[in-house]
Amino acid sequence: MAFAIAACCCTPIAGAADLQTVVDQAIRPIMKEYNVPGIAVAVTVDGKPAFFSYGVASKESGAPVTERTLFELGSVSKTFTATMASYALAQGKLSLDDHPSRYVPKLKDTPLDKATVLNFGTYTAGGLPQQFPDDVTDDEQGMLTYFGSFKPTASPGKVRVYSNPSLGMFGHLAALSLKADSADVLEKQILPRLGMTDTYVRMPHGAMA
């Protein structure tokens, strides 16, 4: 979607009406094709933001989407994971050359311990899958057990495979290096400094639509 809008915006835009047309042409077909109830779009032109809202935030109430409607970030959250790791690096708490067992001792002498923090952050730890298998429990113990028993299909740094578990471990190691919960680091250290007052890791009840 973003690429579609970006491609359309490469040509000169005369004004707000023309920009509205460009965004409409990019967004409305997507909403129809995928039956999306609501979308909020932000476009920056010459450093100035413009906001466009479509559809509803709630099918039950019919409340319209606005520029203040909250949406889950999805994989854009990886940007924040990388920012947290950069923060840990700047604080001298984390090194990209570290191995996971420095922060997770139970991974010492496992095949994945040959990978570095950088390998996990660049999807090159050894062939970790796109998602955790269904039988892995959604908690720290279950995930670490999986990492401890994982058998790499390639040497660290040799093969790049897009992997949410890999980036998850990258963020986990960064948080452990800071001796803090990743949500706390983001909400108390990073988001406030970026002026992102309407971005949350743990959604306050009052902020929900």
Secondary structure, 3 states (H helix, E strand, C coil): CHHHHHHHCCCCCCCHHHHHHHHHHHHHHHHHHHCCCEEEEEEEECCEEEEEEEEECCCCCCCECCCCCCCCCHHHHHHHHHHHHHHHHHCCCCCCCCCHHHCCHHHCCCHHHHCCHHHHHCCCCCCCCCCCCCCCCCCHHHHHHHHHHCCCCCCCCCCCCCCHHHHHHHHHHHHHHCCCCHHHHHHHHHHHHCCCCCCCCCCCHHHCC
